[in-house]
Amino acid sequence: MNRILLASAFLLVNISAAFADEIPSALPAPAAVSPVAAAVSPVPAAVSPAPKASAPKLVEPHLHIARSNLVGHARIALTFDACMGQADERILSTLVRERIPATIFVTARWLKRNPAALAVFLQNPDLFELENHGQNHIPAVDTPTLIYGIASAGSPQAVRQEVEGGAAAMVAAGIPAPHWFRGSTAKYDLSAIGEIRAMGYRIAGYSVNGDGGSLLGAVITEKRIASAKDGDVVISHINQPTHTAGEGVAKALVDLKAKGTQFVRLQDVEDTGDDKTTE
């Protein structure tokens, strides 16, 4: 029996080897195909993609004010953006209590949600200068693009609407007509700067980013603002009461005042902005 089984196995191996010899060795191995590719029609010849539109050149203008040139009495302009959301009472109460003047850039959207804070601003005209931050907090760029994930105005007409809509909301709320404009993200293209200037506005850049869009922690925010020097324009936010940055802003204001800092509003002092934003 064992001899029969061995003979059968030997015969089977020889037949398999002979069959294998009949397979042409020149044929390439089949390429691996993904399950997705196998389920679709064959891909046509590659087509060159359409050229992408070039991104607009954006600038983030700087702004400085005339220095005091007095040792121990640096002159600083505090500017705050009120984009959306609620008023940060930590900052607002510090400004009022310490009698620290500041320029506040408000949007139409913020004004609708914060009548109480607006009343405080209007009750203290010696402290607060209110200026235009736009209608809907849309970047003032007249070419379609994304800035920090925010869609730009995208056309000259939309830039004009953003600026004029913000100003109209301010006047309707009892605020004097604005003379300064700062767009969302503080970035612009040069053509939009020309359009806004032609509307009669100066464009407010800055030289010290105090709170990183209100996203920084309290300690680093305090250090940034406290580092401001004679002639600096500081930008921070007064519309994020739940962010820790507001604590740092309030602390830095008190510290700077204790050092003898002279705080001014933009309307009270000469200034110089680059990218033709003020000239």
Contacts in CASP RR format, 6 or more apart in sequence:
PFRMAT RR
TARGET T0000
AUTHOR 0000-0000-0000
METHOD contacts of the structure
MODEL  1
MNRILLASAFLLVNISAAFADEIPSALPAPAAVSPVAAAVSPVPAAVSPA
PKASAPKLVEPHLHIARSNLVGHARIALTFDACMGQADERILSTLVRERI
PATIFVTARWLKRNPAALAVFLQNPDLFELENHGQNHIPAVDTPTLIYGI
ASAGSPQAVRQEVEGGAAAMVAAGIPAPHWFRGSTAKYDLSAIGEIRAMG
YRIAGYSVNGDGGSLLGAVITEKRIASAKDGDVVISHINQPTHTAGEGVA
KALVDLKAKGTQFVRLQDVEDTGDDKTTE
55 145 0 8 1.000
56 141 0 8 1.000
56 143 0 8 1.000
56 145 0 8 1.000
56 189 0 8 1.000
57 189 0 8 1.000
57 190 0 8 1.000
58 141 0 8 1.000
58 145 0 8 1.000
58 147 0 8 1.000
58 187 0 8 1.000
58 188 0 8 1.000
58 189 0 8 1.000
59 187 0 8 1.000
59 188 0 8 1.000
59 189 0 8 1.000
59 190 0 8 1.000
59 193 0 8 1.000
59 275 0 8 1.000
60 186 0 8 1.000
60 187 0 8 1.000
60 205 0 8 1.000
61 186 0 8 1.000
61 188 0 8 1.000
61 193 0 8 1.000
61 203 0 8 1.000
61 205 0 8 1.000
61 273 0 8 1.000
61 274 0 8 1.000
61 275 0 8 1.000
61 277 0 8 1.000
62 205 0 8 1.000
62 206 0 8 1.000
62 207 0 8 1.000
62 273 0 8 1.000
62 274 0 8 1.000
63 204 0 8 1.000
63 205 0 8 1.000
63 206 0 8 1.000
63 207 0 8 1.000
63 233 0 8 1.000
63 271 0 8 1.000
63 272 0 8 1.000
63 273 0 8 1.000
63 277 0 8 1.000
63 278 0 8 1.000
64 207 0 8 1.000
64 231 0 8 1.000
64 232 0 8 1.000
64 233 0 8 1.000
64 271 0 8 1.000
64 272 0 8 1.000
64 273 0 8 1.000
65 75 0 8 1.000
65 76 0 8 1.000
65 77 0 8 1.000
65 231 0 8 1.000
65 232 0 8 1.000
65 233 0 8 1.000
65 264 0 8 1.000
65 266 0 8 1.000
65 269 0 8 1.000
65 270 0 8 1.000
65 271 0 8 1.000
65 272 0 8 1.000
66 75 0 8 1.000
66 231 0 8 1.000
66 269 0 8 1.000
66 270 0 8 1.000
66 271 0 8 1.000
67 74 0 8 1.000
67 75 0 8 1.000
67 230 0 8 1.000
67 231 0 8 1.000
68 74 0 8 1.000
68 75 0 8 1.000
68 230 0 8 1.000
68 231 0 8 1.000
68 262 0 8 1.000
69 230 0 8 1.000
70 230 0 8 1.000
70 262 0 8 1.000
72 259 0 8 1.000
72 260 0 8 1.000
73 260 0 8 1.000
73 261 0 8 1.000
73 262 0 8 1.000
74 228 0 8 1.000
74 229 0 8 1.000
74 230 0 8 1.000
74 231 0 8 1.000
74 232 0 8 1.000
74 259 0 8 1.000
74 260 0 8 1.000
74 261 0 8 1.000
74 262 0 8 1.000
75 230 0 8 1.000
75 231 0 8 1.000
75 261 0 8 1.000
75 262 0 8 1.000
75 263 0 8 1.000
75 264 0 8 1.000
75 269 0 8 1.000
76 228 0 8 1.000
76 229 0 8 1.000
76 230 0 8 1.000
76 231 0 8 1.000
76 232 0 8 1.000
76 233 0 8 1.000
76 234 0 8 1.000
76 256 0 8 1.000
76 261 0 8 1.000
76 262 0 8 1.000
76 263 0 8 1.000
76 264 0 8 1.000
77 103 0 8 1.000
77 231 0 8 1.000
77 232 0 8 1.000
77 233 0 8 1.000
77 234 0 8 1.000
77 263 0 8 1.000
77 264 0 8 1.000
77 265 0 8 1.000
77 266 0 8 1.000
77 269 0 8 1.000
77 271 0 8 1.000
78 100 0 8 1.000
78 101 0 8 1.000
78 102 0 8 1.000
78 103 0 8 1.000
78 234 0 8 1.000
78 236 0 8 1.000
78 253 0 8 1.000
78 263 0 8 1.000
79 102 0 8 1.000
79 103 0 8 1.000
79 104 0 8 1.000
79 105 0 8 1.000
79 182 0 8 1.000
79 204 0 8 1.000
79 206 0 8 1.000
79 233 0 8 1.000
79 234 0 8 1.000
79 235 0 8 1.000
79 236 0 8 1.000
79 266 0 8 1.000
80 91 0 8 1.000
80 102 0 8 1.000
80 103 0 8 1.000
80 104 0 8 1.000
80 105 0 8 1.000
80 235 0 8 1.000
80 236 0 8 1.000
80 237 0 8 1.000
80 238 0 8 1.000
81 105 0 8 1.000
81 133 0 8 1.000
81 182 0 8 1.000
81 235 0 8 1.000
81 236 0 8 1.000
81 237 0 8 1.000
81 238 0 8 1.000
81 239 0 8 1.000
82 104 0 8 1.000
82 105 0 8 1.000
82 106 0 8 1.000
82 107 0 8 1.000
82 110 0 8 1.000
82 114 0 8 1.000
82 117 0 8 1.000
82 133 0 8 1.000
82 237 0 8 1.000
82 238 0 8 1.000
82 239 0 8 1.000
83 107 0 8 1.000
83 109 0 8 1.000
83 110 0 8 1.000
83 133 0 8 1.000
83 137 0 8 1.000
83 184 0 8 1.000
83 237 0 8 1.000
83 239 0 8 1.000
84 107 0 8 1.000
84 109 0 8 1.000
84 110 0 8 1.000
84 113 0 8 1.000
84 137 0 8 1.000
84 239 0 8 1.000
85 110 0 8 1.000
85 113 0 8 1.000
85 114 0 8 1.000
85 239 0 8 1.000
85 240 0 8 1.000
86 113 0 8 1.000
86 114 0 8 1.000
86 239 0 8 1.000
86 241 0 8 1.000
87 114 0 8 1.000
87 116 0 8 1.000
87 117 0 8 1.000
87 238 0 8 1.000
87 239 0 8 1.000
87 241 0 8 1.000
88 237 0 8 1.000
88 238 0 8 1.000
88 239 0 8 1.000
88 240 0 8 1.000
88 241 0 8 1.000
88 246 0 8 1.000
88 249 0 8 1.000
89 241 0 8 1.000
90 241 0 8 1.000
90 246 0 8 1.000
90 247 0 8 1.000
90 249 0 8 1.000
90 250 0 8 1.000
91 236 0 8 1.000
91 238 0 8 1.000
91 246 0 8 1.000
91 249 0 8 1.000
91 250 0 8 1.000
91 253 0 8 1.000
92 117 0 8 1.000
92 120 0 8 1.000
92 238 0 8 1.000
94 100 0 8 1.000
94 249 0 8 1.000
94 250 0 8 1.000
94 253 0 8 1.000
94 254 0 8 1.000
95 101 0 8 1.000
95 102 0 8 1.000
95 127 0 8 1.000
95 128 0 8 1.000
95 253 0 8 1.000
96 120 0 8 1.000
96 124 0 8 1.000
96 127 0 8 1.000
98 253 0 8 1.000
98 254 0 8 1.000
98 257 0 8 1.000
99 127 0 8 1.000
100 127 0 8 1.000
100 253 0 8 1.000
100 257 0 8 1.000
100 263 0 8 1.000
101 126 0 8 1.000
101 127 0 8 1.000
101 128 0 8 1.000
101 129 0 8 1.000
101 263 0 8 1.000
101 264 0 8 1.000
101 265 0 8 1.000
101 268 0 8 1.000
102 127 0 8 1.000
102 128 0 8 1.000
102 129 0 8 1.000
102 263 0 8 1.000
102 265 0 8 1.000
103 128 0 8 1.000
103 129 0 8 1.000
103 130 0 8 1.000
103 131 0 8 1.000
103 180 0 8 1.000
103 204 0 8 1.000
103 265 0 8 1.000
103 266 0 8 1.000
103 267 0 8 1.000
104 121 0 8 1.000
104 128 0 8 1.000
104 129 0 8 1.000
104 130 0 8 1.000
104 131 0 8 1.000
104 238 0 8 1.000
105 131 0 8 1.000
105 132 0 8 1.000
105 133 0 8 1.000
105 180 0 8 1.000
105 182 0 8 1.000
105 183 0 8 1.000
105 204 0 8 1.000
106 118 0 8 1.000
106 130 0 8 1.000
106 131 0 8 1.000
106 132 0 8 1.000
106 133 0 8 1.000
106 170 0 8 1.000
106 175 0 8 1.000
107 133 0 8 1.000
107 134 0 8 1.000
107 135 0 8 1.000
107 136 0 8 1.000
107 137 0 8 1.000
107 166 0 8 1.000
107 169 0 8 1.000
108 134 0 8 1.000
108 135 0 8 1.000
108 136 0 8 1.000
108 165 0 8 1.000
108 166 0 8 1.000
108 168 0 8 1.000
108 169 0 8 1.000
108 170 0 8 1.000
109 135 0 8 1.000
109 136 0 8 1.000
109 137 0 8 1.000
110 133 0 8 1.000
110 239 0 8 1.000
111 118 0 8 1.000
111 169 0 8 1.000
111 170 0 8 1.000
111 173 0 8 1.000
112 169 0 8 1.000
118 173 0 8 1.000
118 175 0 8 1.000
121 128 0 8 1.000
121 130 0 8 1.000
122 174 0 8 1.000
122 175 0 8 1.000
128 265 0 8 1.000
129 265 0 8 1.000
129 266 0 8 1.000
129 267 0 8 1.000
129 268 0 8 1.000
130 170 0 8 1.000
130 175 0 8 1.000
130 176 0 8 1.000
130 178 0 8 1.000
131 178 0 8 1.000
131 179 0 8 1.000
131 180 0 8 1.000
131 181 0 8 1.000
131 182 0 8 1.000
131 204 0 8 1.000
131 266 0 8 1.000
132 163 0 8 1.000
132 166 0 8 1.000
132 167 0 8 1.000
132 170 0 8 1.000
132 178 0 8 1.000
132 180 0 8 1.000
132 181 0 8 1.000
132 182 0 8 1.000
132 201 0 8 1.000
133 166 0 8 1.000
133 181 0 8 1.000
133 182 0 8 1.000
133 183 0 8 1.000
133 184 0 8 1.000
134 162 0 8 1.000
134 163 0 8 1.000
134 165 0 8 1.000
134 166 0 8 1.000
134 167 0 8 1.000
134 181 0 8 1.000
134 183 0 8 1.000
134 184 0 8 1.000
135 161 0 8 1.000
135 162 0 8 1.000
135 163 0 8 1.000
135 164 0 8 1.000
135 165 0 8 1.000
135 166 0 8 1.000
135 168 0 8 1.000
135 169 0 8 1.000
136 162 0 8 1.000
137 150 0 8 1.000
137 183 0 8 1.000
137 184 0 8 1.000
138 150 0 8 1.000
138 151 0 8 1.000
138 152 0 8 1.000
138 153 0 8 1.000
138 158 0 8 1.000
138 162 0 8 1.000
138 184 0 8 1.000
139 147 0 8 1.000
139 150 0 8 1.000
139 151 0 8 1.000
139 152 0 8 1.000
139 153 0 8 1.000
139 183 0 8 1.000
139 184 0 8 1.000
139 185 0 8 1.000
139 187 0 8 1.000
139 188 0 8 1.000
140 152 0 8 1.000
140 153 0 8 1.000
140 159 0 8 1.000
140 162 0 8 1.000
140 163 0 8 1.000
140 181 0 8 1.000
140 183 0 8 1.000
140 184 0 8 1.000
140 188 0 8 1.000
140 192 0 8 1.000
140 196 0 8 1.000
141 147 0 8 1.000
141 152 0 8 1.000
141 153 0 8 1.000
141 154 0 8 1.000
141 159 0 8 1.000
141 187 0 8 1.000
141 188 0 8 1.000
141 189 0 8 1.000
141 192 0 8 1.000
142 152 0 8 1.000
142 153 0 8 1.000
142 154 0 8 1.000
142 155 0 8 1.000
142 156 0 8 1.000
142 158 0 8 1.000
142 159 0 8 1.000
142 189 0 8 1.000
142 191 0 8 1.000
142 192 0 8 1.000
142 195 0 8 1.000
143 152 0 8 1.000
143 154 0 8 1.000
143 189 0 8 1.000
143 191 0 8 1.000
144 151 0 8 1.000
144 152 0 8 1.000
144 154 0 8 1.000
144 155 0 8 1.000
145 151 0 8 1.000
145 152 0 8 1.000
145 154 0 8 1.000
146 152 0 8 1.000
147 184 0 8 1.000
147 185 0 8 1.000
147 187 0 8 1.000
148 185 0 8 1.000
150 184 0 8 1.000
150 185 0 8 1.000
153 159 0 8 1.000
153 161 0 8 1.000
153 162 0 8 1.000
153 192 0 8 1.000
156 191 0 8 1.000
156 192 0 8 1.000
156 195 0 8 1.000
159 192 0 8 1.000
159 195 0 8 1.000
159 196 0 8 1.000
160 195 0 8 1.000
160 199 0 8 1.000
162 183 0 8 1.000
163 181 0 8 1.000
163 196 0 8 1.000
163 199 0 8 1.000
163 201 0 8 1.000
164 199 0 8 1.000
167 177 0 8 1.000
167 178 0 8 1.000
170 177 0 8 1.000
170 178 0 8 1.000
171 177 0 8 1.000
178 201 0 8 1.000
179 200 0 8 1.000
179 201 0 8 1.000
179 202 0 8 1.000
179 267 0 8 1.000
180 201 0 8 1.000
180 202 0 8 1.000
180 203 0 8 1.000
180 204 0 8 1.000
180 266 0 8 1.000
181 196 0 8 1.000
181 201 0 8 1.000
181 202 0 8 1.000
181 203 0 8 1.000
181 204 0 8 1.000
182 203 0 8 1.000
182 204 0 8 1.000
182 205 0 8 1.000
186 205 0 8 1.000
186 206 0 8 1.000
186 235 0 8 1.000
188 196 0 8 1.000
188 203 0 8 1.000
188 275 0 8 1.000
190 275 0 8 1.000
190 276 0 8 1.000
193 203 0 8 1.000
193 275 0 8 1.000
193 276 0 8 1.000
193 277 0 8 1.000
194 276 0 8 1.000
196 203 0 8 1.000
197 203 0 8 1.000
197 276 0 8 1.000
197 277 0 8 1.000
202 271 0 8 1.000
202 277 0 8 1.000
202 278 0 8 1.000
203 277 0 8 1.000
203 278 0 8 1.000
204 233 0 8 1.000
204 266 0 8 1.000
204 277 0 8 1.000
205 233 0 8 1.000
205 235 0 8 1.000
205 273 0 8 1.000
205 277 0 8 1.000
206 233 0 8 1.000
206 234 0 8 1.000
206 235 0 8 1.000
207 231 0 8 1.000
207 232 0 8 1.000
207 233 0 8 1.000
207 234 0 8 1.000
208 224 0 8 1.000
208 225 0 8 1.000
208 227 0 8 1.000
208 228 0 8 1.000
208 232 0 8 1.000
208 233 0 8 1.000
208 234 0 8 1.000
208 235 0 8 1.000
209 224 0 8 1.000
209 235 0 8 1.000
210 216 0 8 1.000
210 221 0 8 1.000
210 224 0 8 1.000
210 225 0 8 1.000
210 234 0 8 1.000
210 235 0 8 1.000
210 236 0 8 1.000
210 249 0 8 1.000
211 221 0 8 1.000
211 224 0 8 1.000
211 225 0 8 1.000
211 236 0 8 1.000
211 237 0 8 1.000
211 245 0 8 1.000
211 246 0 8 1.000
211 248 0 8 1.000
211 249 0 8 1.000
212 221 0 8 1.000
212 224 0 8 1.000
212 245 0 8 1.000
213 236 0 8 1.000
213 237 0 8 1.000
213 245 0 8 1.000
214 236 0 8 1.000
214 237 0 8 1.000
214 239 0 8 1.000
214 240 0 8 1.000
214 243 0 8 1.000
214 245 0 8 1.000
214 246 0 8 1.000
215 243 0 8 1.000
215 245 0 8 1.000
216 224 0 8 1.000
216 245 0 8 1.000
217 243 0 8 1.000
217 244 0 8 1.000
217 245 0 8 1.000
217 248 0 8 1.000
218 244 0 8 1.000
218 245 0 8 1.000
218 246 0 8 1.000
218 247 0 8 1.000
218 248 0 8 1.000
218 251 0 8 1.000
219 248 0 8 1.000
221 236 0 8 1.000
221 244 0 8 1.000
221 245 0 8 1.000
221 246 0 8 1.000
221 247 0 8 1.000
221 248 0 8 1.000
221 249 0 8 1.000
221 252 0 8 1.000
222 247 0 8 1.000
222 248 0 8 1.000
222 249 0 8 1.000
222 251 0 8 1.000
222 252 0 8 1.000
222 255 0 8 1.000
223 252 0 8 1.000
224 252 0 8 1.000
225 234 0 8 1.000
225 236 0 8 1.000
225 248 0 8 1.000
225 249 0 8 1.000
225 252 0 8 1.000
225 253 0 8 1.000
225 256 0 8 1.000
226 252 0 8 1.000
226 255 0 8 1.000
226 256 0 8 1.000
228 234 0 8 1.000
228 256 0 8 1.000
228 261 0 8 1.000
233 266 0 8 1.000
233 271 0 8 1.000
236 245 0 8 1.000
236 246 0 8 1.000
236 249 0 8 1.000
237 245 0 8 1.000
240 246 0 8 1.000
256 263 0 8 1.000
257 263 0 8 1.000
271 278 0 8 1.000
272 278 0 8 1.000
272 279 0 8 1.000
273 279 0 8 1.000
END
